[in-house]
Amino acid sequence: MDAKAAEPAGSNRLVDKLLVTRLTWHRGGGLLFAEATIVNRNPHSVWQVIITCDLLDESGNKIGSKSTALPTPFPPGETRVSGIEFPMTVRSMQGGACQPVSASVQSDVS
């Protein structure tokens, strides 16, 4: 595998080593909210993770996507998070897949 195949031009290497798994969506109070497991395969903690989630209609067709910031630092390994939420803009809106789009290295600056 050559370097370009392993790392697309302009890719954020931190994000390439983050996954959103075990996603569970719920609806209530005009909100669509989720819990997910963030898998950090980086050798160090990351923070300021921003994920983008697909939003679907009741038939499962994509109607858009929204992003949200996750305030928790993520050490290497798996971390369960909740509080991923979006206002429901369409009746019977459902959540789809989510993927990380941005992350920063957590520094020890005091």
Biopython code that builds the backbone (N, CA, C, O; Angstrom):
import numpy as np
from Bio.PDB.StructureBuilder import StructureBuilder

atoms = [
    (1, "MET", "N", (0.851, -1.173, 0.000)),
    (1, "MET", "CA", (0.000, 0.000, 0.000)),
    (1, "MET", "C", (0.895, 1.235, 0.000)),
    (1, "MET", "O", (1.774, 1.358, 0.853)),
    (2, "ASP", "N", (0.686, 2.150, -0.943)),
    (2, "ASP", "CA", (1.541, 3.340, -0.962)),
    (2, "ASP", "C", (1.005, 4.403, -0.026)),
    (2, "ASP", "O", (-0.126, 4.306, 0.450)),
    (3, "ALA", "N", (1.819, 5.423, 0.242)),
    (3, "ALA", "CA", (1.461, 6.448, 1.232)),
    (3, "ALA", "C", (0.186, 7.198, 0.841)),
    (3, "ALA", "O", (-0.625, 7.535, 1.704)),
    (4, "LYS", "N", (0.009, 7.460, -0.453)),
    (4, "LYS", "CA", (-1.180, 8.197, -0.875)),
    (4, "LYS", "C", (-2.452, 7.398, -0.628)),
    (4, "LYS", "O", (-3.483, 7.982, -0.295)),
    (5, "ALA", "N", (-2.408, 6.085, -0.782)),
    (5, "ALA", "CA", (-3.588, 5.264, -0.524)),
    (5, "ALA", "C", (-3.889, 5.216, 0.975)),
    (5, "ALA", "O", (-5.050, 5.175, 1.383)),
    (6, "ALA", "N", (-2.841, 5.220, 1.781)),
    (6, "ALA", "CA", (-3.033, 5.147, 3.231)),
    (6, "ALA", "C", (-3.531, 6.467, 3.797)),
    (6, "ALA", "O", (-4.272, 6.480, 4.779)),
    (7, "GLU", "N", (-3.134, 7.572, 3.191)),
    (7, "GLU", "CA", (-3.515, 8.888, 3.697)),
    (7, "GLU", "C", (-3.885, 9.797, 2.541)),
    (7, "GLU", "O", (-3.000, 10.366, 1.900)),
    (8, "PRO", "N", (-5.185, 9.949, 2.256)),
    (8, "PRO", "CA", (-5.608, 10.811, 1.152)),
    (8, "PRO", "C", (-5.101, 12.242, 1.348)),
    (8, "PRO", "O", (-4.920, 12.698, 2.477)),
    (9, "ALA", "N", (-4.877, 12.934, 0.247)),
    (9, "ALA", "CA", (-4.394, 14.311, 0.312)),
    (9, "ALA", "C", (-5.326, 15.153, 1.164)),
    (9, "ALA", "O", (-6.543, 15.110, 0.990)),
    (10, "GLY", "N", (-4.757, 15.919, 2.085)),
    (10, "GLY", "CA", (-5.534, 16.808, 2.927)),
    (10, "GLY", "C", (-6.250, 16.119, 4.076)),
    (10, "GLY", "O", (-7.028, 16.760, 4.783)),
    (11, "SER", "N", (-6.008, 14.831, 4.280)),
    (11, "SER", "CA", (-6.724, 14.147, 5.353)),
    (11, "SER", "C", (-6.162, 14.540, 6.709)),
    (11, "SER", "O", (-4.985, 14.876, 6.839)),
    (12, "ASN", "N", (-7.019, 14.493, 7.709)),
    (12, "ASN", "CA", (-6.609, 14.766, 9.078)),
    (12, "ASN", "C", (-6.306, 13.414, 9.700)),
    (12, "ASN", "O", (-7.222, 12.627, 9.936)),
    (13, "ARG", "N", (-5.061, 13.136, 9.967)),
    (13, "ARG", "CA", (-4.668, 11.808, 10.441)),
    (13, "ARG", "C", (-5.357, 11.441, 11.751)),
    (13, "ARG", "O", (-5.651, 10.267, 11.975)),
    (14, "LEU", "N", (-5.620, 12.413, 12.622)),
    (14, "LEU", "CA", (-6.339, 12.114, 13.865)),
    (14, "LEU", "C", (-7.717, 11.540, 13.554)),
    (14, "LEU", "O", (-8.128, 10.543, 14.148)),
    (15, "VAL", "N", (-8.418, 12.163, 12.634)),
    (15, "VAL", "CA", (-9.769, 11.744, 12.267)),
    (15, "VAL", "C", (-9.748, 10.369, 11.613)),
    (15, "VAL", "O", (-10.664, 9.569, 11.807)),
    (16, "ASP", "N", (-8.701, 10.094, 10.836)),
    (16, "ASP", "CA", (-8.612, 8.792, 10.170)),
    (16, "ASP", "C", (-8.543, 7.645, 11.173)),
    (16, "ASP", "O", (-8.840, 6.502, 10.825)),
    (17, "LYS", "N", (-8.158, 7.933, 12.400)),
    (17, "LYS", "CA", (-8.026, 6.893, 13.420)),
    (17, "LYS", "C", (-9.144, 6.965, 14.461)),
    (17, "LYS", "O", (-9.018, 6.424, 15.560)),
    (18, "LEU", "N", (-10.246, 7.642, 14.098)),
    (18, "LEU", "CA", (-11.433, 7.710, 14.960)),
    (18, "LEU", "C", (-12.601, 7.035, 14.263)),
    (18, "LEU", "O", (-12.775, 7.166, 13.051)),
    (19, "LEU", "N", (-13.401, 6.314, 15.038)),
    (19, "LEU", "CA", (-14.602, 5.668, 14.507)),
    (19, "LEU", "C", (-15.779, 5.953, 15.430)),
    (19, "LEU", "O", (-15.613, 6.092, 16.642)),
    (20, "VAL", "N", (-16.969, 6.037, 14.843)),
    (20, "VAL", "CA", (-18.205, 6.121, 15.623)),
    (20, "VAL", "C", (-18.893, 4.772, 15.460)),
    (20, "VAL", "O", (-19.250, 4.380, 14.349)),
    (21, "THR", "N", (-19.081, 4.053, 16.585)),
    (21, "THR", "CA", (-19.698, 2.725, 16.536)),
    (21, "THR", "C", (-20.835, 2.646, 17.543)),
    (21, "THR", "O", (-21.046, 3.569, 18.330)),
    (22, "ARG", "N", (-21.556, 1.550, 17.514)),
    (22, "ARG", "CA", (-22.648, 1.264, 18.455)),
    (22, "ARG", "C", (-23.573, 2.463, 18.652)),
    (22, "ARG", "O", (-23.867, 2.867, 19.777)),
    (23, "LEU", "N", (-24.015, 3.008, 17.551)),
    (23, "LEU", "CA", (-24.867, 4.195, 17.549)),
    (23, "LEU", "C", (-26.314, 3.794, 17.823)),
    (23, "LEU", "O", (-26.856, 2.914, 17.154)),
    (24, "THR", "N", (-26.935, 4.441, 18.807)),
    (24, "THR", "CA", (-28.331, 4.188, 19.153)),
    (24, "THR", "C", (-29.075, 5.517, 19.162)),
    (24, "THR", "O", (-28.717, 6.429, 19.907)),
    (25, "TRP", "N", (-30.115, 5.625, 18.329)),
    (25, "TRP", "CA", (-30.899, 6.851, 18.220)),
    (25, "TRP", "C", (-32.216, 6.739, 18.976)),
    (25, "TRP", "O", (-32.807, 5.664, 19.075)),
    (26, "HIS", "N", (-32.669, 7.895, 19.517)),
    (26, "HIS", "CA", (-33.950, 8.005, 20.215)),
    (26, "HIS", "C", (-34.600, 9.325, 19.806)),
    (26, "HIS", "O", (-33.921, 10.246, 19.352)),
    (27, "ARG", "N", (-35.920, 9.408, 19.971)),
    (27, "ARG", "CA", (-36.648, 10.657, 19.709)),
    (27, "ARG", "C", (-37.435, 11.032, 20.945)),
    (27, "ARG", "O", (-37.939, 10.170, 21.665)),
    (28, "GLY", "N", (-37.537, 12.342, 21.186)),
    (28, "GLY", "CA", (-38.357, 12.808, 22.292)),
    (28, "GLY", "C", (-38.228, 14.297, 22.479)),
    (28, "GLY", "O", (-37.147, 14.857, 22.295)),
    (29, "GLY", "N", (-39.313, 14.947, 22.843)),
    (29, "GLY", "CA", (-39.293, 16.382, 23.119)),
    (29, "GLY", "C", (-38.851, 17.226, 21.942)),
    (29, "GLY", "O", (-38.246, 18.282, 22.127)),
    (30, "GLY", "N", (-39.149, 16.769, 20.725)),
    (30, "GLY", "CA", (-38.758, 17.520, 19.537)),
    (30, "GLY", "C", (-37.291, 17.352, 19.171)),
    (30, "GLY", "O", (-36.785, 18.048, 18.290)),
    (31, "LEU", "N", (-36.602, 16.427, 19.845)),
    (31, "LEU", "CA", (-35.187, 16.189, 19.576)),
    (31, "LEU", "C", (-34.942, 14.771, 19.088)),
    (31, "LEU", "O", (-35.663, 13.838, 19.443)),
    (32, "LEU", "N", (-33.922, 14.634, 18.278)),
    (32, "LEU", "CA", (-33.382, 13.347, 17.893)),
    (32, "LEU", "C", (-32.057, 13.261, 18.629)),
    (32, "LEU", "O", (-31.186, 14.109, 18.431)),
    (33, "PHE", "N", (-31.890, 12.250, 19.475)),
    (33, "PHE", "CA", (-30.654, 12.182, 20.254)),
    (33, "PHE", "C", (-30.083, 10.777, 20.231)),
    (33, "PHE", "O", (-30.797, 9.799, 20.006)),
    (34, "ALA", "N", (-28.776, 10.696, 20.470)),
    (34, "ALA", "CA", (-28.084, 9.422, 20.320)),
    (34, "ALA", "C", (-27.045, 9.201, 21.400)),
    (34, "ALA", "O", (-26.576, 10.128, 22.059)),
    (35, "GLU", "N", (-26.707, 7.925, 21.551)),
    (35, "GLU", "CA", (-25.541, 7.498, 22.307)),
    (35, "GLU", "C", (-24.675, 6.751, 21.298)),
    (35, "GLU", "O", (-25.184, 6.093, 20.390)),
    (36, "ALA", "N", (-23.370, 6.863, 21.469)),
    (36, "ALA", "CA", (-22.445, 6.195, 20.558)),
    (36, "ALA", "C", (-21.158, 5.863, 21.295)),
    (36, "ALA", "O", (-20.869, 6.413, 22.357)),
    (37, "THR", "N", (-20.398, 4.958, 20.713)),
    (37, "THR", "CA", (-19.061, 4.669, 21.210)),
    (37, "THR", "C", (-18.073, 5.295, 20.235)),
    (37, "THR", "O", (-18.138, 5.057, 19.029)),
    (38, "ILE", "N", (-17.166, 6.090, 20.768)),
    (38, "ILE", "CA", (-16.096, 6.671, 19.962)),
    (38, "ILE", "C", (-14.863, 5.801, 20.170)),
    (38, "ILE", "O", (-14.410, 5.614, 21.299)),
    (39, "VAL", "N", (-14.329, 5.276, 19.086)),
    (39, "VAL", "CA", (-13.123, 4.455, 19.147)),
    (39, "VAL", "C", (-11.963, 5.316, 18.673)),
    (39, "VAL", "O", (-11.932, 5.767, 17.528)),
    (40, "ASN", "N", (-11.007, 5.537, 19.574)),
    (40, "ASN", "CA", (-9.816, 6.331, 19.265)),
    (40, "ASN", "C", (-8.644, 5.371, 19.091)),
    (40, "ASN", "O", (-8.161, 4.790, 20.063)),
    (41, "ARG", "N", (-8.189, 5.206, 17.851)),
    (41, "ARG", "CA", (-7.044, 4.346, 17.561)),
    (41, "ARG", "C", (-5.739, 5.133, 17.485)),
    (41, "ARG", "O", (-4.709, 4.596, 17.079)),
    (42, "ASN", "N", (-5.785, 6.411, 17.878)),
    (42, "ASN", "CA", (-4.564, 7.210, 17.977)),
    (42, "ASN", "C", (-3.810, 6.768, 19.237)),
    (42, "ASN", "O", (-4.426, 6.233, 20.158)),
    (43, "PRO", "N", (-2.491, 6.981, 19.294)),
    (43, "PRO", "CA", (-1.723, 6.582, 20.483)),
    (43, "PRO", "C", (-1.860, 7.560, 21.647)),
    (43, "PRO", "O", (-1.245, 7.360, 22.694)),
    (44, "HIS", "N", (-2.656, 8.611, 21.478)),
    (44, "HIS", "CA", (-2.813, 9.655, 22.498)),
    (44, "HIS", "C", (-4.254, 10.142, 22.509)),
    (44, "HIS", "O", (-5.021, 9.859, 21.588)),
    (45, "SER", "N", (-4.615, 10.869, 23.547)),
    (45, "SER", "CA", (-5.964, 11.424, 23.654)),
    (45, "SER", "C", (-6.206, 12.484, 22.592)),
    (45, "SER", "O", (-5.290, 13.195, 22.180)),
    (46, "VAL", "N", (-7.453, 12.575, 22.159)),
    (46, "VAL", "CA", (-7.869, 13.647, 21.256)),
    (46, "VAL", "C", (-9.063, 14.351, 21.893)),
    (46, "VAL", "O", (-9.741, 13.789, 22.753)),
    (47, "TRP", "N", (-9.306, 15.570, 21.466)),
    (47, "TRP", "CA", (-10.447, 16.320, 21.978)),
    (47, "TRP", "C", (-10.945, 17.231, 20.887)),
    (47, "TRP", "O", (-10.413, 17.223, 19.777)),
    (48, "GLN", "N", (-11.965, 18.020, 21.186)),
    (48, "GLN", "CA", (-12.625, 18.882, 20.206)),
    (48, "GLN", "C", (-13.043, 18.064, 18.981)),
    (48, "GLN", "O", (-12.901, 18.509, 17.842)),
    (49, "VAL", "N", (-13.559, 16.865, 19.237)),
    (49, "VAL", "CA", (-14.017, 16.001, 18.149)),
    (49, "VAL", "C", (-15.349, 16.528, 17.635)),
    (49, "VAL", "O", (-16.272, 16.775, 18.411)),
    (50, "ILE", "N", (-15.439, 16.694, 16.337)),
    (50, "ILE", "CA", (-16.686, 17.091, 15.680)),
    (50, "ILE", "C", (-17.117, 15.932, 14.806)),
    (50, "ILE", "O", (-16.339, 15.413, 14.005)),
    (51, "ILE", "N", (-18.388, 15.529, 14.976)),
    (51, "ILE", "CA", (-18.929, 14.472, 14.137)),
    (51, "ILE", "C", (-20.069, 15.022, 13.291)),
    (51, "ILE", "O", (-20.739, 15.981, 13.673)),
    (52, "THR", "N", (-20.277, 14.400, 12.137)),
    (52, "THR", "CA", (-21.392, 14.715, 11.257)),
    (52, "THR", "C", (-22.260, 13.477, 11.165)),
    (52, "THR", "O", (-21.765, 12.372, 10.943)),
    (53, "CYS", "N", (-23.570, 13.670, 11.339)),
    (53, "CYS", "CA", (-24.516, 12.558, 11.308)),
    (53, "CYS", "C", (-25.526, 12.763, 10.185)),
    (53, "CYS", "O", (-26.003, 13.874, 9.956)),
    (54, "ASP", "N", (-25.842, 11.674, 9.489)),
    (54, "ASP", "CA", (-26.876, 11.707, 8.456)),
    (54, "ASP", "C", (-28.248, 11.737, 9.122)),
    (54, "ASP", "O", (-28.470, 11.076, 10.137)),
    (55, "LEU", "N", (-29.149, 12.497, 8.551)),
    (55, "LEU", "CA", (-30.525, 12.571, 9.014)),
    (55, "LEU", "C", (-31.407, 11.984, 7.917)),
    (55, "LEU", "O", (-31.249, 12.301, 6.738)),
    (56, "LEU", "N", (-32.336, 11.125, 8.326)),
    (56, "LEU", "CA", (-33.142, 10.365, 7.379)),
    (56, "LEU", "C", (-34.629, 10.626, 7.583)),
    (56, "LEU", "O", (-35.064, 10.953, 8.688)),
    (57, "ASP", "N", (-35.410, 10.479, 6.503)),
    (57, "ASP", "CA", (-36.867, 10.556, 6.651)),
    (57, "ASP", "C", (-37.382, 9.196, 7.106)),
    (57, "ASP", "O", (-36.598, 8.265, 7.289)),
    (58, "GLU", "N", (-38.679, 9.076, 7.287)),
    (58, "GLU", "CA", (-39.245, 7.836, 7.818)),
    (58, "GLU", "C", (-39.042, 6.646, 6.890)),
    (58, "GLU", "O", (-39.148, 5.500, 7.327)),
    (59, "SER", "N", (-38.750, 6.901, 5.606)),
    (59, "SER", "CA", (-38.487, 5.813, 4.653)),
    (59, "SER", "C", (-37.010, 5.442, 4.594)),
    (59, "SER", "O", (-36.630, 4.510, 3.885)),
    (60, "GLY", "N", (-36.171, 6.174, 5.343)),
    (60, "GLY", "CA", (-34.737, 5.893, 5.335)),
    (60, "GLY", "C", (-33.950, 6.654, 4.282)),
    (60, "GLY", "O", (-32.771, 6.376, 4.066)),
    (61, "ASN", "N", (-34.599, 7.622, 3.619)),
    (61, "ASN", "CA", (-33.910, 8.442, 2.624)),
    (61, "ASN", "C", (-33.189, 9.592, 3.312)),
    (61, "ASN", "O", (-33.739, 10.213, 4.221)),
    (62, "LYS", "N", (-31.974, 9.877, 2.890)),
    (62, "LYS", "CA", (-31.196, 10.959, 3.491)),
    (62, "LYS", "C", (-31.830, 12.303, 3.162)),
    (62, "LYS", "O", (-32.093, 12.611, 2.000)),
    (63, "ILE", "N", (-32.073, 13.105, 4.210)),
    (63, "ILE", "CA", (-32.655, 14.437, 4.015)),
    (63, "ILE", "C", (-31.653, 15.531, 4.372)),
    (63, "ILE", "O", (-31.937, 16.716, 4.199)),
    (64, "GLY", "N", (-30.491, 15.139, 4.868)),
    (64, "GLY", "CA", (-29.468, 16.105, 5.208)),
    (64, "GLY", "C", (-28.496, 15.522, 6.213)),
    (64, "GLY", "O", (-28.525, 14.330, 6.520)),
    (65, "SER", "N", (-27.642, 16.383, 6.714)),
    (65, "SER", "CA", (-26.706, 15.972, 7.765)),
    (65, "SER", "C", (-26.431, 17.183, 8.647)),
    (65, "SER", "O", (-26.549, 18.330, 8.216)),
    (66, "LYS", "N", (-26.065, 16.900, 9.882)),
    (66, "LYS", "CA", (-25.751, 17.957, 10.851)),
    (66, "LYS", "C", (-24.494, 17.546, 11.595)),
    (66, "LYS", "O", (-24.188, 16.362, 11.739)),
    (67, "SER", "N", (-23.778, 18.553, 12.062)),
    (67, "SER", "CA", (-22.555, 18.317, 12.828)),
    (67, "SER", "C", (-22.742, 18.781, 14.261)),
    (67, "SER", "O", (-23.552, 19.662, 14.546)),
    (68, "THR", "N", (-21.979, 18.172, 15.152)),
    (68, "THR", "CA", (-21.982, 18.579, 16.549)),
    (68, "THR", "C", (-20.608, 18.330, 17.145)),
    (68, "THR", "O", (-19.892, 17.417, 16.732)),
    (69, "ALA", "N", (-20.251, 19.149, 18.117)),
    (69, "ALA", "CA", (-18.974, 18.988, 18.817)),
    (69, "ALA", "C", (-19.184, 18.126, 20.054)),
    (69, "ALA", "O", (-20.182, 18.265, 20.761)),
    (70, "LEU", "N", (-18.244, 17.247, 20.301)),
    (70, "LEU", "CA", (-18.268, 16.406, 21.500)),
    (70, "LEU", "C", (-17.229, 16.961, 22.471)),
    (70, "LEU", "O", (-16.034, 16.912, 22.182)),
    (71, "PRO", "N", (-17.664, 17.489, 23.621)),
    (71, "PRO", "CA", (-16.752, 18.185, 24.527)),
    (71, "PRO", "C", (-15.794, 17.280, 25.305)),
    (71, "PRO", "O", (-14.829, 17.765, 25.897)),
    (72, "THR", "N", (-16.048, 15.986, 25.308)),
    (72, "THR", "CA", (-15.254, 15.041, 26.092)),
    (72, "THR", "C", (-13.904, 14.756, 25.441)),
    (72, "THR", "O", (-13.845, 14.560, 24.228)),
    (73, "PRO", "N", (-12.818, 14.727, 26.217)),
    (73, "PRO", "CA", (-11.558, 14.207, 25.660)),
    (73, "PRO", "C", (-11.691, 12.689, 25.477)),
    (73, "PRO", "O", (-12.335, 12.019, 26.284)),
    (74, "PHE", "N", (-11.094, 12.166, 24.441)),
    (74, "PHE", "CA", (-11.171, 10.740, 24.157)),
    (74, "PHE", "C", (-9.788, 10.115, 24.237)),
    (74, "PHE", "O", (-8.955, 10.336, 23.358)),
    (75, "PRO", "N", (-9.533, 9.330, 25.294)),
    (75, "PRO", "CA", (-8.256, 8.632, 25.398)),
    (75, "PRO", "C", (-8.227, 7.493, 24.376)),
    (75, "PRO", "O", (-9.264, 7.153, 23.806)),
    (76, "PRO", "N", (-7.061, 6.904, 24.138)),
    (76, "PRO", "CA", (-7.018, 5.741, 23.244)),
    (76, "PRO", "C", (-7.979, 4.658, 23.748)),
    (76, "PRO", "O", (-8.118, 4.449, 24.953)),
    (77, "GLY", "N", (-8.631, 3.984, 22.818)),
    (77, "GLY", "CA", (-9.595, 2.946, 23.178)),
    (77, "GLY", "C", (-11.014, 3.399, 22.890)),
    (77, "GLY", "O", (-11.243, 4.255, 22.036)),
    (78, "GLU", "N", (-11.969, 2.815, 23.613)),
    (78, "GLU", "CA", (-13.387, 3.089, 23.389)),
    (78, "GLU", "C", (-13.971, 3.928, 24.515)),
    (78, "GLU", "O", (-13.706, 3.678, 25.690)),
    (79, "THR", "N", (-14.774, 4.934, 24.142)),
    (79, "THR", "CA", (-15.452, 5.783, 25.121)),
    (79, "THR", "C", (-16.907, 5.916, 24.699)),
    (79, "THR", "O", (-17.195, 6.286, 23.561)),
    (80, "ARG", "N", (-17.819, 5.618, 25.606)),
    (80, "ARG", "CA", (-19.255, 5.756, 25.339)),
    (80, "ARG", "C", (-19.668, 7.196, 25.614)),
    (80, "ARG", "O", (-19.318, 7.751, 26.656)),
    (81, "VAL", "N", (-20.403, 7.801, 24.700)),
    (81, "VAL", "CA", (-20.867, 9.178, 24.874)),
    (81, "VAL", "C", (-22.373, 9.234, 24.654)),
    (81, "VAL", "O", (-22.944, 8.448, 23.898)),
    (82, "SER", "N", (-22.996, 10.188, 25.337)),
    (82, "SER", "CA", (-24.414, 10.459, 25.113)),
    (82, "SER", "C", (-24.557, 11.961, 24.919)),
    (82, "SER", "O", (-23.563, 12.686, 24.964)),
    (83, "GLY", "N", (-25.758, 12.427, 24.709)),
    (83, "GLY", "CA", (-25.956, 13.866, 24.537)),
    (83, "GLY", "C", (-25.717, 14.351, 23.122)),
    (83, "GLY", "O", (-25.615, 15.556, 22.892)),
    (84, "ILE", "N", (-25.626, 13.436, 22.170)),
    (84, "ILE", "CA", (-25.557, 13.824, 20.758)),
    (84, "ILE", "C", (-26.994, 14.130, 20.368)),
    (84, "ILE", "O", (-27.827, 13.225, 20.323)),
    (85, "GLU", "N", (-27.296, 15.391, 20.085)),
    (85, "GLU", "CA", (-28.701, 15.715, 19.815)),
    (85, "GLU", "C", (-28.858, 16.763, 18.732)),
    (85, "GLU", "O", (-28.011, 17.636, 18.542)),
    (86, "PHE", "N", (-29.973, 16.642, 18.030)),
    (86, "PHE", "CA", (-30.327, 17.554, 16.949)),
    (86, "PHE", "C", (-31.819, 17.826, 17.022)),
    (86, "PHE", "O", (-32.586, 16.923, 17.358)),
    (87, "PRO", "N", (-32.262, 19.062, 16.714)),
    (87, "PRO", "CA", (-33.699, 19.324, 16.665)),
    (87, "PRO", "C", (-34.323, 18.576, 15.487)),
    (87, "PRO", "O", (-33.735, 18.492, 14.409)),
    (88, "MET", "N", (-35.511, 18.038, 15.707)),
    (88, "MET", "CA", (-36.217, 17.351, 14.621)),
    (88, "MET", "C", (-36.864, 18.395, 13.722)),
    (88, "MET", "O", (-37.717, 19.164, 14.164)),
    (89, "THR", "N", (-36.456, 18.417, 12.465)),
    (89, "THR", "CA", (-36.981, 19.393, 11.519)),
    (89, "THR", "C", (-38.028, 18.783, 10.591)),
    (89, "THR", "O", (-38.723, 19.498, 9.870)),
    (90, "VAL", "N", (-38.132, 17.456, 10.615)),
    (90, "VAL", "CA", (-39.097, 16.731, 9.787)),
    (90, "VAL", "C", (-39.783, 15.709, 10.686)),
    (90, "VAL", "O", (-39.133, 15.029, 11.481)),
    (91, "ARG", "N", (-41.091, 15.610, 10.553)),
    (91, "ARG", "CA", (-41.827, 14.628, 11.350)),
    (91, "ARG", "C", (-41.269, 13.231, 11.081)),
    (91, "ARG", "O", (-40.986, 12.890, 9.933)),
    (92, "SER", "N", (-41.111, 12.436, 12.108)),
    (92, "SER", "CA", (-40.590, 11.069, 12.033)),
    (92, "SER", "C", (-39.145, 11.001, 11.537)),
    (92, "SER", "O", (-38.720, 9.980, 10.996)),
    (93, "MET", "N", (-38.393, 12.084, 11.720)),
    (93, "MET", "CA", (-36.985, 12.104, 11.331)),
    (93, "MET", "C", (-36.229, 11.027, 12.110)),
    (93, "MET", "O", (-36.518, 10.774, 13.279)),
    (94, "GLN", "N", (-35.261, 10.403, 11.448)),
    (94, "GLN", "CA", (-34.452, 9.359, 12.056)),
    (94, "GLN", "C", (-32.973, 9.702, 11.906)),
    (94, "GLN", "O", (-32.581, 10.465, 11.023)),
    (95, "GLY", "N", (-32.172, 9.127, 12.779)),
    (95, "GLY", "CA", (-30.731, 9.307, 12.686)),
    (95, "GLY", "C", (-30.098, 8.196, 11.888)),
    (95, "GLY", "O", (-30.545, 7.050, 11.925)),
    (96, "GLY", "N", (-29.050, 8.545, 11.163)),
    (96, "GLY", "CA", (-28.303, 7.565, 10.374)),
    (96, "GLY", "C", (-26.878, 7.463, 10.880)),
    (96, "GLY", "O", (-26.611, 7.672, 12.064)),
    (97, "ALA", "N", (-25.980, 7.146, 9.994)),
    (97, "ALA", "CA", (-24.570, 6.972, 10.334)),
    (97, "ALA", "C", (-23.923, 8.302, 10.704)),
    (97, "ALA", "O", (-24.323, 9.360, 10.218)),
    (98, "CYS", "N", (-22.918, 8.229, 11.573)),
    (98, "CYS", "CA", (-22.130, 9.400, 11.960)),
    (98, "CYS", "C", (-20.659, 9.106, 11.697)),
    (98, "CYS", "O", (-20.213, 7.962, 11.793)),
    (99, "GLN", "N", (-19.912, 10.154, 11.363)),
    (99, "GLN", "CA", (-18.478, 10.006, 11.189)),
    (99, "GLN", "C", (-17.765, 11.247, 11.702)),
    (99, "GLN", "O", (-18.289, 12.356, 11.599)),
    (100, "PRO", "N", (-16.568, 11.061, 12.257)),
    (100, "PRO", "CA", (-15.783, 12.204, 12.732)),
    (100, "PRO", "C", (-15.262, 13.013, 11.547)),
    (100, "PRO", "O", (-14.861, 12.453, 10.527)),
    (101, "VAL", "N", (-15.273, 14.336, 11.696)),
    (101, "VAL", "CA", (-14.756, 15.201, 10.633)),
    (101, "VAL", "C", (-13.604, 16.078, 11.099)),
    (101, "VAL", "O", (-12.886, 16.647, 10.277)),
    (102, "SER", "N", (-13.418, 16.192, 12.424)),
    (102, "SER", "CA", (-12.359, 17.048, 12.949)),
    (102, "SER", "C", (-12.009, 16.607, 14.366)),
    (102, "SER", "O", (-12.862, 16.117, 15.106)),
    (103, "ALA", "N", (-10.739, 16.789, 14.732)),
    (103, "ALA", "CA", (-10.269, 16.484, 16.090)),
    (103, "ALA", "C", (-8.959, 17.214, 16.312)),
    (103, "ALA", "O", (-8.265, 17.579, 15.362)),
    (104, "SER", "N", (-8.630, 17.423, 17.576)),
    (104, "SER", "CA", (-7.370, 18.064, 17.963)),
    (104, "SER", "C", (-6.631, 17.158, 18.930)),
    (104, "SER", "O", (-7.235, 16.325, 19.606)),
    (105, "VAL", "N", (-5.313, 17.328, 18.990)),
    (105, "VAL", "CA", (-4.512, 16.608, 19.977)),
    (105, "VAL", "C", (-4.735, 17.275, 21.319)),
    (105, "VAL", "O", (-4.675, 18.500, 21.426)),
    (106, "GLN", "N", (-4.993, 16.478, 22.341)),
    (106, "GLN", "CA", (-5.161, 17.037, 23.680)),
    (106, "GLN", "C", (-3.783, 17.333, 24.256)),
    (106, "GLN", "O", (-2.942, 16.441, 24.376)),
    (107, "SER", "N", (-3.565, 18.583, 24.609)),
    (107, "SER", "CA", (-2.271, 18.956, 25.177)),
    (107, "SER", "C", (-2.384, 19.030, 26.698)),
    (107, "SER", "O", (-3.484, 19.092, 27.249)),
    (108, "ASP", "N", (-1.249, 19.024, 27.357)),
    (108, "ASP", "CA", (-1.213, 19.089, 28.818)),
    (108, "ASP", "C", (-0.901, 20.506, 29.299)),
    (108, "ASP", "O", (-0.348, 20.694, 30.382)),
    (109, "VAL", "N", (-1.264, 21.507, 28.478)),
    (109, "VAL", "CA", (-1.008, 22.894, 28.840)),
    (109, "VAL", "C", (-1.921, 23.271, 29.996)),
    (109, "VAL", "O", (-3.125, 23.019, 29.942)),
    (110, "SER", "N", (-1.369, 23.866, 31.026)),
    (110, "SER", "CA", (-2.164, 24.251, 32.200)),
    (110, "SER", "C", (-2.447, 25.731, 32.174)),
    (110, "SER", "O", (-3.104, 26.250, 33.077)),
]
sb = StructureBuilder()
sb.init_structure("model")
sb.init_model(0)
sb.init_chain("A")
sb.init_seg("    ")
for serial, (resi, resn, name, xyz) in enumerate(atoms, 1):
    if name == "N":
        sb.init_residue(resn, " ", resi, " ")
    sb.init_atom(name, np.array(xyz, "f"), 0.0, 1.0, " ", f" {name:<3s}", serial, name[0])
structure = sb.get_structure()
